[in-house]
Amino acid sequence: MKKLLIIFILCTMLFFPSGSAYAQESCPISILTPTNETKNGFPVFLSDVDSQEFWNIYNNSFIKKSVELYQEAQKYSDFKDERVYLTFKENSGRYARSGFYLKEDGFYYDKTKSPYIELSTSDLSGYYSKLNSTTQIFPHEMGHVIHNITAVRDNEIHQNSTNMHYSNIITEYSTAFSEGFAEHFEVISRIFEENEELKQEIYQDLEKKKNNIPKLLQKGRRDFVLPLRLDYYRMSVLFWLQTHEDLKRHELGSNGDGKYKNSLIEFNNTQKTILYRNMGLGQNLQQKRNIQQSLSTEIVVSNFFINLVTTGDGDLIEIYSKIFNVFSKYLNKDNTPELIEFVKGYMIEYPDEKDRILDIYKESTGYAFSKEFAPEIWVVSEGKYISIIMDQFGGLNFPFYVFNINTCEKEDLITLKGISKKEAEEIISYRESIGWFNDIAEIEDIPEISKATIEILQYNNSQERIQTMENQLEEKIESGKLVISFSNIIFAYIQHLFFRLMVWFILFFMVYYYIIIKEKRPLLLTVIKKHIKFLFLVALGLISVILSSSLYIGDTTVNPISLLLIGVLIMQIIVSFIIRKDKIKTKDSFISTLIMTAIILYSLY
């Protein structure tokens, strides 16, 4: 009897393995553990068999469907490997990468042709129902992988534009298509999520952020417009910018408003004007982008594919198999924008859907389909430029700025030394009247443009000139003259805040010392005491803004003014208790606190 029992147990273990072994067999995702080792320039990974947590996510979210789509895409690709490779790294920016070696039992297995997805270790934090969580970022990166294996290019996408790509920033055709296709997967992952409980939680988080982000945007606009604000909301952009970006990807990707230009305010400082525009704090629904701008904006591409998928017949596999088929046959055959290549190819492959795809193209871009397109004519402008939105105060100023003459606006042209605002307006007006420039020489046809301006544009319009500037940038980075570091951004923030608070402190002290407080006091000691107090309250204001972006009461974020006033009240109670026997000091403390708080409230509302 014992022998029979042992045989039964062994058979059970053999046919029904438990724990991670079973999960690994049922999940076509291989989790890779990073090492510090490289081989032939490629990273070396170890295989991780203890990833039950991620496999649970895989089995209960759209991630599983995205893997099925990846396997379907391989039918239209020369690349064949049903497994998906995934690694988690500390503080990773999340990427779709290609090429590595897998080390097992001392042997190195060549995976240099295999794509893999790199996520951050924080993506396993357990918050899977929020925007920008693993359940949506994994499909985003899978979109990149699918695009890369089906729409094969001779070389990697080279981003000429120095604008760091965001959903509604104009970059170039190739970047916009690649990022737009990946972004649409995020929205699709929510729409077609089969786990109803997870889907409901994701949309609840979406609604919560839709209700609260506009408040931050409004206050962010005030930071740009109102004089001498402490710019708390621009300084806290590190804490809310990604949420705003995630929201734009969903909202503009779904409603199609990405075809309209970003809201713009013209400042005396051109860099500030461009920075405000690129932040995408709103859309100007009265001004449509031109067609080349739409084709160079990733959220427009995302909206196109969202509409194509959600209005298609059949299940997701059937719908996407058509897309992958067109990718493999028609994309990257020449310099034509990929979205135009795709539409042409789709109409050839599926003529019965011609009217549908033409309607979708027009709805997404704002224009009827045409095979004609504007060439990308790049111009380089030498001078300091803020290319990263998080770098609000120029901690990482790049030494040049590159833009496309067919997609730029007048504020971009003004960055070129020697070009006036009036001439920039004439160039843009002429371009819009003819559609686009086919060559930089066509600038000469504009009667109002001076010969000097023509020479400036022609001199700065060459790949050699751009390459020279890029080489100089690399040399500065290698020599240490230009340090691209997050700490530089923070240092610029501190500098900016310190300058503003010093201006306010001088104004405060003049009012306080010479008008309100009549009796004479030791000047230096009074300055030191009040300055320390002011620094504390300014820091309290910044902390209030940072905390308010993530603290909720129900579905509403906590008002930073409320947090500040609570902090000030607690501070004043403690101080008043300490100096309660000295009525003059108590009165003095109350008055100075009142004035300082009023200054900070001006920057918070």
C-alpha positions as CSV (number, residue, x, y, z in Angstrom):
1,M,0.0,0.0,0.0
2,K,2.9,2.4,0.9
3,K,4.5,1.7,-2.5
4,L,1.3,2.5,-4.3
5,L,1.0,5.7,-2.4
6,I,4.6,6.8,-3.2
7,I,4.0,6.0,-6.9
8,F,0.8,8.1,-6.8
9,I,2.6,11.0,-5.2
10,L,5.5,10.9,-7.7
11,C,3.1,10.7,-10.6
12,T,1.2,13.7,-9.3
13,M,4.4,15.7,-8.9
14,L,5.5,14.7,-12.4
15,F,2.2,15.7,-14.2
16,F,1.2,18.6,-12.0
17,P,4.3,20.5,-11.0
18,S,3.7,23.2,-8.5
19,G,4.8,26.8,-7.8
20,S,7.0,28.7,-10.1
21,A,7.9,25.8,-12.3
22,Y,4.3,25.4,-13.4
23,A,3.9,29.2,-13.9
24,Q,7.1,29.3,-16.0
25,E,5.9,26.5,-18.2
26,S,2.5,28.2,-18.7
27,C,3.9,31.7,-19.3
28,P,5.9,32.4,-22.5
29,I,7.7,35.2,-20.7
30,S,11.3,34.7,-19.6
31,I,12.3,37.0,-16.8
32,L,16.0,38.0,-17.0
33,T,18.2,39.0,-14.1
34,P,20.7,41.8,-15.0
35,T,24.4,41.3,-14.4
36,N,27.3,43.7,-14.6
37,E,28.8,41.6,-17.4
38,T,28.8,42.4,-21.1
39,K,29.8,40.2,-24.1
40,N,30.6,41.6,-27.5
41,G,29.0,44.9,-26.5
42,F,25.7,43.2,-25.4
43,P,24.5,42.9,-21.8
44,V,24.6,39.5,-20.2
45,F,21.5,38.3,-18.3
46,L,20.7,35.3,-16.1
47,S,17.5,33.4,-16.2
48,D,15.2,34.1,-13.3
49,V,12.8,31.2,-12.4
50,D,11.3,32.8,-9.3
51,S,9.0,35.4,-10.9
52,Q,5.6,34.2,-9.7
53,E,4.5,37.7,-9.0
54,F,4.8,38.8,-12.6
55,W,3.3,35.6,-13.9
56,N,0.2,36.3,-11.9
57,I,0.0,39.8,-13.5
58,Y,0.5,38.1,-16.9
59,N,-2.4,35.7,-16.4
60,N,-4.8,38.4,-15.1
61,S,-4.3,41.4,-17.4
62,F,-4.0,42.5,-21.1
63,I,-0.3,41.6,-20.9
64,K,-1.3,38.1,-21.9
65,K,-3.1,39.3,-25.0
66,S,-0.2,41.6,-25.9
67,V,2.1,38.5,-25.9
68,E,-0.3,36.7,-28.1
69,L,-0.2,39.6,-30.5
70,Y,3.6,39.5,-30.4
71,Q,3.5,35.9,-31.4
72,E,1.0,36.7,-34.2
73,A,3.3,39.5,-35.4
74,Q,6.1,36.9,-35.9
75,K,4.1,35.3,-38.7
76,Y,4.9,38.5,-40.6
77,S,8.5,38.8,-39.6
78,D,11.8,37.1,-40.2
79,F,12.3,37.0,-36.5
80,K,11.1,33.8,-34.8
81,D,11.1,33.3,-31.1
82,E,7.9,32.7,-29.2
83,R,9.3,33.7,-25.9
84,V,9.2,37.3,-24.6
85,Y,12.2,38.4,-22.7
86,L,11.7,40.8,-19.8
87,T,14.1,42.4,-17.3
88,F,13.6,44.7,-14.3
89,K,16.3,47.3,-13.5
90,E,16.6,49.9,-10.8
91,N,15.3,53.3,-11.9
92,S,14.9,52.2,-15.5
93,G,13.2,54.6,-17.9
94,R,11.4,51.6,-19.5
95,Y,12.5,50.6,-22.9
96,A,12.2,48.1,-25.7
97,R,15.7,47.0,-26.4
98,S,17.4,44.5,-28.7
99,G,20.2,42.0,-28.2
100,F,21.7,40.2,-25.2
101,Y,23.5,37.0,-24.1
102,L,21.7,34.6,-21.8
103,K,24.1,32.9,-19.3
104,E,23.1,29.5,-18.0
105,D,25.3,26.9,-16.3
106,G,28.4,28.8,-17.5
107,F,27.3,28.8,-21.1
108,Y,26.5,32.0,-23.1
109,Y,23.5,31.7,-25.4
110,D,23.4,34.1,-28.3
111,K,20.3,36.3,-28.2
112,T,21.8,39.3,-30.0
113,K,18.9,39.3,-32.5
114,S,16.2,39.0,-29.8
115,P,14.2,42.0,-28.5
116,Y,13.6,42.4,-24.8
117,I,11.6,44.7,-22.6
118,E,13.3,46.6,-19.8
119,L,11.1,47.8,-17.0
120,S,11.8,49.3,-13.6
121,T,11.9,47.3,-10.4
122,S,9.3,49.7,-9.1
123,D,6.9,48.3,-11.7
124,L,6.5,45.3,-9.4
125,S,5.3,47.5,-6.6
126,G,1.8,45.9,-6.6
127,Y,-0.1,49.0,-8.0
128,Y,-1.3,47.5,-11.3
129,S,-4.5,49.4,-11.7
130,K,-3.1,52.9,-12.1
131,L,-2.1,54.8,-15.1
132,N,1.5,54.2,-16.1
133,S,1.6,50.9,-14.2
134,T,3.0,47.6,-15.5
135,T,-0.4,46.5,-17.0
136,Q,-0.2,49.4,-19.4
137,I,3.5,50.1,-19.8
138,F,4.3,46.5,-20.8
139,P,1.8,46.7,-23.8
140,H,3.4,50.1,-24.7
141,E,6.9,48.6,-24.9
142,M,5.5,45.5,-26.6
143,G,4.1,47.9,-29.3
144,H,7.7,49.0,-29.9
145,V,8.9,45.4,-30.1
146,I,6.2,44.5,-32.6
147,H,6.9,47.6,-34.7
148,N,10.6,46.8,-34.8
149,I,10.2,43.2,-35.9
150,T,7.6,43.7,-38.5
151,A,8.5,47.1,-40.0
152,V,12.1,46.3,-40.5
153,R,14.4,49.3,-41.1
154,D,17.9,49.3,-42.5
155,N,19.1,51.3,-39.5
156,E,17.8,52.6,-36.2
157,I,15.5,55.6,-36.0
158,H,17.7,58.7,-35.7
159,Q,15.9,61.6,-34.0
160,N,17.0,64.8,-35.6
161,S,14.6,67.0,-33.6
162,T,16.1,68.1,-30.3
163,N,12.6,68.2,-28.7
164,M,12.4,65.3,-26.3
165,H,9.4,63.3,-27.6
166,Y,6.1,63.6,-25.7
167,S,2.7,62.7,-26.9
168,N,1.7,66.1,-28.4
169,I,5.1,67.6,-29.2
170,I,6.2,67.8,-32.9
171,T,9.3,65.7,-33.6
172,E,9.7,63.9,-36.9
173,Y,7.8,61.3,-39.0
174,S,9.7,58.2,-37.9
175,T,9.7,59.0,-34.2
176,A,6.1,60.0,-34.2
177,F,5.0,56.8,-35.9
178,S,7.1,54.5,-33.6
179,E,6.0,56.2,-30.4
180,G,2.4,56.7,-31.6
181,F,2.0,53.0,-32.4
182,A,3.4,52.1,-29.0
183,E,1.2,54.7,-27.2
184,H,-2.0,53.4,-28.8
185,F,-1.3,50.0,-27.2
186,E,-1.7,51.7,-23.8
187,V,-5.2,52.8,-24.6
188,I,-6.1,49.5,-26.3
189,S,-4.9,47.7,-23.2
190,R,-7.5,49.6,-21.2
191,I,-10.3,49.3,-23.7
192,F,-9.9,45.5,-24.2
193,E,-8.9,44.6,-20.7
194,E,-10.8,41.3,-20.0
195,N,-10.3,41.4,-16.2
196,E,-13.3,43.5,-15.4
197,E,-12.2,44.2,-11.8
198,L,-8.8,45.5,-13.0
199,K,-10.4,47.4,-15.8
200,Q,-12.8,49.2,-13.5
201,E,-10.0,50.1,-11.1
202,I,-7.9,51.5,-14.0
203,Y,-10.8,53.7,-15.2
204,Q,-11.5,54.9,-11.7
205,D,-7.9,56.0,-11.5
206,L,-8.2,57.6,-14.9
207,E,-11.3,59.6,-13.8
208,K,-9.6,60.6,-10.6
209,K,-6.7,62.1,-12.5
210,K,-8.9,63.7,-15.1
211,N,-10.6,65.6,-12.2
212,N,-7.4,66.8,-10.6
213,I,-4.7,67.3,-13.2
214,P,-6.5,70.4,-14.7
215,K,-6.1,72.2,-11.4
216,L,-2.4,71.7,-11.5
217,L,-2.2,72.8,-15.2
218,Q,-4.1,76.0,-14.3
219,K,-1.7,76.8,-11.5
220,G,1.2,75.9,-13.8
221,R,0.0,78.5,-16.3
222,R,0.0,81.1,-13.5
223,D,3.6,80.3,-12.7
224,F,4.5,81.2,-16.3
225,V,2.3,84.3,-16.5
226,L,2.2,86.0,-13.1
227,P,5.3,88.0,-12.0
228,L,7.5,86.9,-9.1
229,R,5.7,83.7,-8.3
230,L,7.8,81.2,-6.4
231,D,7.0,78.8,-9.3
232,Y,6.0,75.9,-7.0
233,Y,4.1,74.1,-9.7
234,R,6.8,74.4,-12.3
235,M,9.3,73.1,-9.7
236,S,7.0,70.2,-8.7
237,V,6.6,69.2,-12.4
238,L,8.8,66.1,-11.6
239,F,5.9,64.8,-9.5
240,W,3.0,65.4,-11.9
241,L,4.3,65.7,-15.4
242,Q,4.2,61.9,-16.1
243,T,0.6,61.7,-14.9
244,H,-0.3,64.6,-17.2
245,E,1.5,62.7,-20.0
246,D,-0.4,59.5,-19.3
247,L,-3.6,61.4,-19.2
248,K,-2.9,63.1,-22.6
249,R,-2.0,59.7,-24.1
250,H,-5.5,58.4,-23.2
251,E,-7.6,61.5,-23.7
252,L,-6.0,62.9,-26.9
253,G,-5.5,59.4,-28.2
254,S,-9.2,58.8,-27.8
255,N,-10.8,62.1,-28.7
256,G,-8.5,63.1,-31.6
257,D,-7.8,66.6,-30.3
258,G,-4.0,66.0,-30.8
259,K,-4.5,67.4,-34.4
260,Y,-4.9,70.8,-32.8
261,K,-1.9,73.0,-31.8
262,N,-0.7,73.2,-28.3
263,S,-1.8,76.3,-26.4
264,L,0.8,79.1,-26.7
265,I,1.7,82.3,-24.8
266,E,4.3,84.6,-26.3
267,F,6.8,85.7,-23.7
268,N,9.8,88.1,-24.2
269,N,12.0,85.1,-23.6
270,T,11.7,82.8,-26.7
271,Q,13.0,79.8,-24.7
272,K,10.1,80.3,-22.2
273,T,7.6,80.5,-25.1
274,I,8.9,77.2,-26.6
275,L,8.9,75.5,-23.2
276,Y,5.4,76.5,-22.4
277,R,4.2,75.3,-25.8
278,N,6.0,72.0,-25.5
279,M,4.5,71.3,-22.1
280,G,1.2,70.9,-23.8
281,L,-0.8,72.5,-21.0
282,G,-3.8,72.6,-23.3
283,Q,-4.9,72.4,-27.0
284,N,-6.0,75.4,-29.0
285,L,-9.1,74.0,-30.7
286,Q,-9.2,77.0,-33.0
287,Q,-5.8,76.2,-34.7
288,K,-5.3,72.9,-36.5
289,R,-1.8,71.6,-37.1
290,N,-0.7,71.5,-40.7
291,I,-0.5,68.0,-42.2
292,Q,3.2,67.6,-41.8
293,Q,2.9,68.7,-38.2
294,S,0.1,66.1,-37.6
295,L,2.3,63.3,-39.2
296,S,5.1,64.4,-36.9
297,T,3.0,64.2,-33.7
298,E,2.8,60.8,-32.0
299,I,-0.6,61.3,-30.4
300,V,-2.1,61.8,-33.9
301,V,-0.6,58.4,-35.0
302,S,-1.9,56.9,-31.8
303,N,-5.4,58.2,-32.4
304,F,-5.3,56.8,-35.9
305,F,-4.5,53.2,-34.7
306,I,-6.9,53.4,-31.8
307,N,-9.7,54.2,-34.3
308,L,-8.6,51.6,-36.7
309,V,-8.6,48.9,-34.1
310,T,-11.8,49.9,-32.2
311,T,-13.8,50.1,-35.4
312,G,-12.4,47.0,-37.0
313,D,-14.4,43.7,-37.6
314,G,-13.3,40.5,-35.9
315,D,-11.3,39.9,-32.8
316,L,-8.0,41.6,-31.9
317,I,-5.9,38.9,-33.4
318,E,-7.7,39.3,-36.8
319,I,-7.6,43.1,-36.7
320,Y,-3.9,43.2,-35.8
321,S,-2.9,40.5,-38.3
322,K,-3.9,42.9,-41.0
323,I,-1.9,45.7,-39.5
324,F,1.2,43.4,-39.1
325,N,0.8,42.3,-42.7
326,V,0.9,45.9,-44.0
327,F,3.8,46.7,-41.7
328,S,5.9,43.9,-43.2
329,K,5.1,44.6,-46.8
330,Y,4.9,48.4,-47.1
331,L,6.7,50.3,-44.3
332,N,10.2,51.8,-44.5
333,K,10.6,51.2,-48.3
334,D,11.6,54.8,-48.9
335,N,11.6,58.2,-47.1
336,T,7.8,58.4,-47.2
337,P,6.2,59.1,-43.7
338,E,5.2,55.7,-42.3
339,L,1.6,56.6,-41.7
340,I,1.2,57.4,-45.4
341,E,3.0,54.2,-46.4
342,F,0.6,52.3,-44.1
343,V,-2.6,53.8,-45.5
344,K,-1.4,53.2,-49.1
345,G,-0.5,49.6,-48.2
346,Y,-3.7,49.0,-46.3
347,M,-5.9,50.1,-49.2
348,I,-4.0,47.8,-51.5
349,E,-4.3,44.8,-49.2
350,Y,-7.8,45.4,-48.1
351,P,-9.7,47.4,-50.8
352,D,-13.1,46.7,-49.1
353,E,-11.9,48.9,-46.2
354,K,-10.7,51.8,-48.3
355,D,-13.4,54.2,-47.3
356,R,-13.1,53.3,-43.6
357,I,-9.4,53.9,-43.4
358,L,-9.6,57.1,-45.4
359,D,-12.2,58.4,-43.0
360,I,-10.0,57.4,-40.0
361,Y,-7.0,59.2,-41.5
362,K,-8.9,62.4,-42.1
363,E,-10.4,62.3,-38.6
364,S,-7.0,61.7,-37.0
365,T,-4.9,64.1,-39.0
366,G,-7.5,66.7,-39.9
367,Y,-6.8,66.3,-43.6
368,A,-7.9,64.2,-46.5
369,F,-5.4,61.5,-47.5
370,S,-2.7,62.4,-50.1
371,K,0.3,60.5,-51.2
372,E,2.2,63.8,-51.4
373,F,4.1,64.9,-48.3
374,A,6.5,67.6,-47.1
375,P,10.2,66.7,-46.9
376,E,11.9,67.1,-43.6
377,I,14.2,70.1,-44.0
378,W,16.3,70.4,-40.8
379,V,17.8,73.7,-39.5
380,V,20.2,73.9,-36.6
381,S,20.2,76.9,-34.3
382,E,23.2,77.5,-32.1
383,G,22.6,78.7,-28.6
384,K,21.3,77.5,-25.2
385,Y,18.1,75.4,-25.5
386,I,15.9,73.5,-23.0
387,S,15.1,70.2,-24.6
388,I,13.7,68.4,-21.6
389,I,10.4,69.6,-20.2
390,M,11.4,68.6,-16.6
391,D,14.3,70.9,-16.9
392,Q,12.2,74.0,-16.3
393,F,15.0,76.4,-15.4
394,G,17.9,75.4,-17.7
395,G,20.0,73.0,-15.7
396,L,20.8,71.0,-18.8
397,N,20.9,73.6,-21.5
398,F,21.9,72.0,-24.8
399,P,24.2,74.1,-27.0
400,F,22.0,73.9,-30.1
401,Y,18.4,73.4,-31.3
402,V,17.3,71.5,-34.4
403,F,13.9,71.9,-36.0
404,N,12.2,71.1,-39.3
405,I,11.4,74.2,-41.4
406,N,8.2,72.5,-42.6
407,T,6.8,71.9,-39.1
408,C,8.3,74.7,-37.0
409,E,6.5,77.8,-35.7
410,K,7.8,81.4,-35.7
411,E,9.2,81.0,-32.1
412,D,11.5,78.3,-33.4
413,L,12.7,80.4,-36.3
414,I,13.4,83.3,-33.9
415,T,16.0,81.1,-32.1
416,L,18.2,81.7,-35.1
417,K,20.4,84.7,-34.5
418,G,19.6,87.4,-37.0
419,I,16.0,86.4,-37.8
420,S,13.4,88.9,-36.7
421,K,9.9,88.1,-35.4
422,K,8.4,89.8,-38.5
423,E,10.5,87.8,-40.9
424,A,9.7,84.6,-39.0
425,E,6.0,85.4,-39.3
426,E,6.4,86.0,-43.1
427,I,8.1,82.6,-43.5
428,I,5.4,80.7,-41.7
429,S,2.6,82.6,-43.5
430,Y,4.2,81.9,-46.9
431,R,4.7,78.2,-46.0
432,E,1.1,77.8,-45.0
433,S,-0.1,79.4,-48.2
434,I,1.9,77.0,-50.4
435,G,1.6,73.9,-48.2
436,W,5.3,73.3,-47.5
437,F,8.8,74.0,-48.8
438,N,10.3,71.4,-51.0
439,D,13.8,72.9,-50.6
440,I,15.3,75.6,-48.4
441,A,16.0,77.6,-51.6
442,E,12.3,78.4,-51.9
443,I,12.7,80.8,-49.0
444,E,14.2,83.2,-51.6
445,D,10.7,83.4,-53.2
446,I,9.4,85.3,-50.2
447,P,9.7,89.0,-51.1
448,E,9.8,90.3,-47.5
449,I,12.8,88.2,-46.5
450,S,16.2,89.8,-46.5
451,K,19.3,88.3,-48.2
452,A,20.9,88.0,-44.7
453,T,18.1,85.8,-43.4
454,I,18.2,83.6,-46.5
455,E,21.9,83.1,-45.9
456,I,21.4,82.3,-42.2
457,L,18.8,79.6,-43.1
458,Q,20.9,78.1,-45.9
459,Y,24.0,78.0,-43.7
460,N,22.2,76.2,-40.9
461,N,20.4,73.8,-43.2
462,S,22.9,71.0,-43.8
463,Q,23.4,67.5,-42.4
464,E,27.0,68.4,-42.1
465,R,26.2,71.4,-39.9
466,I,23.9,69.3,-37.7
467,Q,26.5,66.6,-37.4
468,T,29.2,69.1,-36.5
469,M,27.0,70.4,-33.6
470,E,26.2,66.8,-32.5
471,N,30.0,66.0,-32.5
472,Q,30.7,69.1,-30.5
473,L,28.0,68.1,-28.0
474,E,29.5,64.6,-27.6
475,E,33.0,66.2,-27.1
476,K,31.6,68.5,-24.4
477,I,30.0,65.6,-22.6
478,E,33.1,63.4,-22.8
479,S,35.3,66.2,-21.6
480,G,33.0,67.0,-18.7
481,K,32.2,70.5,-19.9
482,L,28.6,69.5,-20.2
483,V,27.3,67.2,-17.5
484,I,23.9,65.6,-18.2
485,S,22.8,64.9,-14.7
486,F,19.5,64.9,-12.8
487,S,21.4,66.8,-10.1
488,N,21.9,69.7,-12.5
489,I,18.2,70.0,-12.9
490,I,17.6,70.0,-9.1
491,F,20.4,72.6,-8.7
492,A,18.8,74.9,-11.3
493,Y,15.5,74.5,-9.4
494,I,17.2,75.5,-6.1
495,Q,18.9,78.5,-7.7
496,H,15.7,79.7,-9.2
497,L,13.8,79.4,-6.0
498,F,16.5,81.0,-3.9
499,F,16.6,84.0,-6.2
500,R,12.8,84.5,-6.1
501,L,12.6,84.1,-2.3
502,M,15.5,86.6,-1.9
503,V,13.5,89.2,-3.9
504,W,10.5,88.5,-1.8
505,F,12.4,88.6,1.5
506,I,13.9,92.0,0.7
507,L,10.4,93.4,-0.1
508,F,9.1,91.7,3.1
509,F,11.8,93.0,5.3
510,M,11.5,96.6,4.1
511,V,7.8,96.5,4.9
512,Y,8.3,94.7,8.2
513,Y,11.3,96.5,9.6
514,Y,10.7,100.1,8.5
515,I,6.9,100.3,8.4
516,I,5.3,97.8,10.8
517,I,7.9,97.4,13.5
518,K,8.6,100.9,14.8
519,E,11.1,100.2,17.5
520,K,14.8,99.8,16.7
521,R,16.3,96.3,16.8
522,P,19.7,94.8,16.0
523,L,19.5,94.7,12.2
524,L,21.7,91.7,11.4
525,L,20.2,89.5,14.0
526,T,16.7,90.3,12.9
527,V,17.5,89.6,9.3
528,I,19.0,86.2,10.2
529,K,16.0,85.2,12.3
530,K,13.4,86.3,9.8
531,H,15.3,84.8,6.9
532,I,15.4,81.4,8.6
533,K,11.7,81.7,9.2
534,F,11.0,82.7,5.7
535,L,13.1,79.8,4.3
536,F,11.1,77.4,6.5
537,L,7.7,78.7,5.2
538,V,8.9,78.7,1.6
539,A,10.0,75.1,2.0
540,L,6.7,74.3,3.6
541,G,4.9,75.7,0.6
542,L,6.8,73.5,-1.8
543,I,6.3,70.4,0.3
544,S,2.5,71.3,0.4
545,V,2.4,71.3,-3.4
546,I,4.4,68.1,-3.8
547,L,2.2,66.3,-1.2
548,S,-1.0,67.6,-2.7
549,S,-0.3,66.0,-6.1
550,S,-0.5,62.5,-4.5
551,L,-2.7,62.9,-1.4
552,Y,-6.4,62.3,-2.0
553,I,-9.6,62.9,0.0
554,G,-12.0,60.6,-1.8
555,D,-11.4,61.3,-5.5
556,T,-10.0,64.8,-5.0
557,T,-6.5,65.8,-4.3
558,V,-5.8,67.8,-1.1
559,N,-5.6,71.5,-1.6
560,P,-2.0,72.7,-1.1
561,I,-3.2,75.9,0.5
562,S,-5.0,73.8,3.2
563,L,-1.8,71.9,3.8
564,L,0.2,75.1,4.1
565,L,-2.2,76.7,6.5
566,I,-2.3,73.7,8.7
567,G,1.5,73.7,8.8
568,V,1.7,77.4,9.5
569,L,-0.9,77.1,12.2
570,I,1.0,74.3,14.0
571,M,4.2,76.3,13.7
572,Q,2.6,79.4,15.1
573,I,1.0,77.6,18.0
574,I,4.4,76.1,19.0
575,V,6.2,79.4,18.7
576,S,3.5,81.3,20.6
577,F,3.6,78.7,23.4
578,I,7.4,79.2,23.7
579,I,7.3,83.0,23.8
580,R,3.9,83.3,25.5
581,K,5.2,85.5,28.3
582,D,6.5,88.1,25.9
583,K,3.6,89.9,24.3
584,I,5.8,92.0,22.0
585,K,7.5,89.0,20.6
586,T,4.2,87.2,20.2
587,K,2.7,90.1,18.3
588,D,5.9,90.4,16.2
589,S,5.8,86.7,15.4
590,F,2.2,86.8,14.4
591,I,2.6,89.8,12.1
592,S,5.7,88.4,10.3
593,T,4.0,85.0,9.9
594,L,0.9,86.7,8.4
595,I,2.9,88.7,5.8
596,M,5.1,85.7,4.9
597,T,2.1,83.4,4.5
598,A,0.4,85.9,2.3
599,I,3.5,86.0,0.0
600,I,3.5,82.2,-0.2
601,L,-0.3,82.0,-0.8
602,Y,0.2,84.3,-3.9
603,S,2.4,81.5,-5.3
604,L,0.0,78.7,-4.3
605,Y,-3.4,79.8,-5.6
